């Protein structure tokens, strides 16, 4: 069960549990493959992939490294890593996840999706998915049948059936 608290902006913020902390520590240990006692850039990227399901951009990795690296330290120590991941998880929200998925589909950076974007994305993640299913997914998302799926349309489809608590 996930626990939330309200921030001063009225958005829900996920509270970190002991299970979350243990997961961060376990991922840290798995990513510190050489048992150096710190995570370098590549280790940190792998940890983010394991915890959040996406590879962080170069700028996000730089920001995380800058926040976590102590002076004269070659990388991110476990205490700093846990602190960073706590902040990242507590501020993570559905809108942000949906935006990441939309951006992964929108490889041409147009701000909207076309059928070709759906085909390309589904061929990468589900290559055996029938073409008919991809077409149906696109038609469902293209609510006004104009051949373009806006972020708002995409968000409606992604969040369908999710409780708004």
Buried (B, 14 or more C-beta within 10 A) or exposed (E): EEEEEEEEEEEBBBEBEEEBBEBBBEBBEEBBEEEEEBBBBEBBBBBBBBBBEBEBEEEBBEEBBEEBBEEEEEBBBBEBBBBBBBEBBBEBBEEEBBBEBBEEBBEEEEEBBBBEBBBBBBEEEEEEEEEEEBEEBBEEBBBEEEEBBBBEBBBBBBEEEEEEE
